[in-house]
Amino acid sequence: MAMLSNRALTEYNVDNGTNLELSKVLRVNFHQSAGITFYISFEVNDPSDK
């Protein structure tokens, strides 16, 4: 799940001009229908806050 979280975070960073870093994955749920939908909660660090 860390790989999917990093991918989502990378897209977010590109779209919003940020540089957030994955800290840890908190919770994962999924829903299976025609495909699989993942709901991932994760914690991030903002290096610019240091």
Residue pairs with C-beta under 8 A, 6 or more apart in sequence:
1 25
1 28
1 38
1 40
2 22
2 25
4 38
4 40
5 22
5 25
5 40
5 42
6 22
8 40
9 20
9 21
9 22
9 42
9 44
12 18
12 20
13 19
13 20
18 46
19 46
19 47
19 48
20 44
20 45
20 46
21 44
21 45
21 46
21 47
22 42
22 43
22 44
23 42
23 43
23 44
23 45
24 42
24 43
25 40
25 41
25 42
25 43
26 41
26 42
26 43
27 40
27 41
28 38
28 39
28 40
28 41
29 38
29 39
30 36
30 37
30 38
30 39
31 37
31 39
